[in-house]
Amino acid sequence: MNNVLKFVLAGGLGLALTSCGTQKKLEALQTDYQKCLSDSGQKESLIQSQKVRVSSLEEQINLLKNQNGILQESLKDCATNSNKGSMNIEKLIGQIKESQDYIKRLQDARSKQDSLNIAISNKLKRSLDNINDQDIDIKVQKGVVFISLSDKMLYKSGSYEILPTAETVLEKVARVINDYSDYDVMVEGHTDTDPMKPNALIKDNWDLSALRATSVVRMLQTKFAVNPSRMTAGGRSEYVPKTDNNTPMGKSENRRTEIIVLPKLDQFMQLLEAKR
């Protein structure tokens, strides 16, 4: 990905020599690309870490439940064998209680996190209930909240400039995001497989998806006061489709911008610590 972006940047800068106005736009693009290179890696690491953490905690719960069952069976064996004495029984009782307490902390923390995500999702749906269902999709999945916005609602075809009519939608999303300031926000641009017609500003679908993501992030920051330190932006081009690109409907679904609201990496562990 880095090589492709560098090639795109080099090609764009070459074309920019023919126009002073284009030069300024390309300099702005260079800044956006450099930010995308940094943010995209961080973004992918954040969401993958969150998925791994949720999966790991679920495995811990199942493992501890199994261990708890084994300990209870051992307790029964000890109770039938008085020669081993009451000391072993007391020790097993203590181990079982400790195991049960830890399971409860894990379940309580997971339940609280799920409740927060559902609250965010419901608040977004209420705020955006007048928007065409085909243009917006909100769901909770893998411990995060996904807000998928269609490209036709946000941009003109082949453009990364946000339509004035889309600002109302982003304003409503920003209000909810600002209400949950301890969450991070990632914005991903996605395209279909139709190739871009190269120009001085946009070389291919990598460029288009990245620039669309940064346009959304920039508007959330400058117009709606979302803290930029909470946000990352990245372009996924055509390589993470929701469905196949064999039909116009499929391509339309794949052309989207996703706003992902997720807990900070240390938030789940803070919930666990609060239960101790």
Residue pairs with C-beta under 8 A, 6 or more apart in sequence:
1 40
1 206
2 37
4 204
4 206
5 33
5 36
5 37
5 206
5 210
7 203
8 33
8 203
8 204
8 206
8 207
9 29
9 30
9 33
11 198
11 203
12 26
12 29
12 200
12 201
12 203
13 26
13 30
15 22
15 26
15 200
16 22
16 23
16 25
16 26
16 200
17 23
19 200
22 200
22 201
25 200
25 201
26 200
26 201
29 201
29 211
32 210
32 211
32 214
33 210
35 214
35 233
36 210
36 213
36 214
36 233
36 234
36 235
39 232
39 233
39 234
40 210
40 232
40 233
40 234
40 235
42 232
43 186
43 188
43 232
43 233
43 234
44 234
46 184
46 186
46 232
46 262
46 265
47 144
47 186
47 260
47 262
49 265
50 142
50 143
50 144
50 262
50 263
50 265
51 142
51 143
53 143
53 265
53 268
54 110
54 142
54 143
57 106
57 109
57 110
57 268
58 110
60 106
61 103
61 106
61 107
61 110
64 99
64 102
64 103
64 106
65 103
67 99
68 96
68 99
68 100
68 103
71 92
71 95
71 96
71 99
72 96
74 92
75 89
75 92
75 93
75 96
78 84
78 88
78 89
78 92
79 89
104 275
105 272
105 275
105 276
106 272
108 271
108 275
109 268
109 271
109 272
109 275
112 271
113 143
113 263
113 267
113 268
113 271
114 140
114 143
116 180
116 263
117 140
117 143
117 144
117 145
118 140
120 145
120 176
120 180
120 183
120 261
121 138
121 139
121 140
121 145
123 176
123 179
124 138
124 145
124 147
124 172
124 173
124 176
125 138
127 172
127 173
127 175
127 176
128 136
128 138
128 169
128 172
128 173
131 153
131 169
132 153
134 150
135 149
135 150
135 152
135 153
136 147
136 148
136 149
136 150
136 153
136 169
137 146
137 147
137 148
138 145
138 146
138 147
138 148
139 145
139 146
140 146
143 262
143 263
144 260
144 261
144 262
144 263
145 260
145 261
145 262
146 258
146 259
146 260
147 173
147 258
147 259
147 260
147 261
148 242
148 256
148 257
148 258
149 166
149 169
149 256
149 257
149 258
149 259
150 252
150 255
150 256
151 157
151 191
151 212
151 255
151 256
151 257
152 252
152 255
153 163
153 165
153 166
153 169
154 162
154 163
154 166
154 169
154 212
154 216
154 257
155 161
155 162
155 163
155 166
155 212
155 215
156 163
158 196
158 197
158 202
158 208
160 202
160 208
160 211
160 212
160 214
160 215
161 215
162 170
162 215
162 216
162 219
167 219
167 223
170 216
170 219
170 220
170 223
170 224
171 223
171 224
173 220
173 259
174 220
174 223
174 224
174 225
174 226
175 224
177 183
177 185
177 220
177 226
177 230
177 259
177 261
178 224
178 225
178 226
180 261
181 227
181 230
182 263
182 264
182 267
183 230
183 261
183 262
183 263
183 264
184 230
184 231
184 232
184 261
184 262
184 263
184 264
185 220
185 226
185 230
185 231
185 232
185 259
185 260
185 261
186 231
186 232
186 233
186 234
186 259
186 260
186 262
187 213
187 214
187 216
187 217
187 220
187 231
187 232
187 233
187 234
187 257
187 258
187 259
187 260
188 209
188 213
188 233
188 234
188 235
188 236
188 240
188 257
188 258
188 260
189 208
189 209
189 210
189 211
189 212
189 213
189 216
189 233
189 234
189 235
189 236
189 257
190 209
190 236
190 237
190 238
190 240
190 241
190 242
190 254
190 255
190 256
190 257
190 258
191 205
191 208
191 209
191 237
191 238
191 254
191 255
192 238
192 241
192 245
192 250
192 251
192 252
192 254
192 255
193 238
193 245
193 251
193 254
194 245
194 251
195 204
195 205
196 202
196 203
196 204
196 205
196 207
196 208
198 204
201 207
202 208
202 211
204 237
205 237
205 238
206 235
206 237
207 235
208 235
208 237
209 235
209 236
209 237
210 233
210 234
210 235
211 235
212 235
212 257
213 233
213 234
213 235
213 257
214 233
216 233
216 257
216 259
217 228
217 231
217 232
217 233
220 226
220 231
221 227
221 228
221 231
238 245
238 254
241 250
241 253
241 254
242 253
242 254
242 256
243 250
243 253
243 254
244 250
245 251
245 254
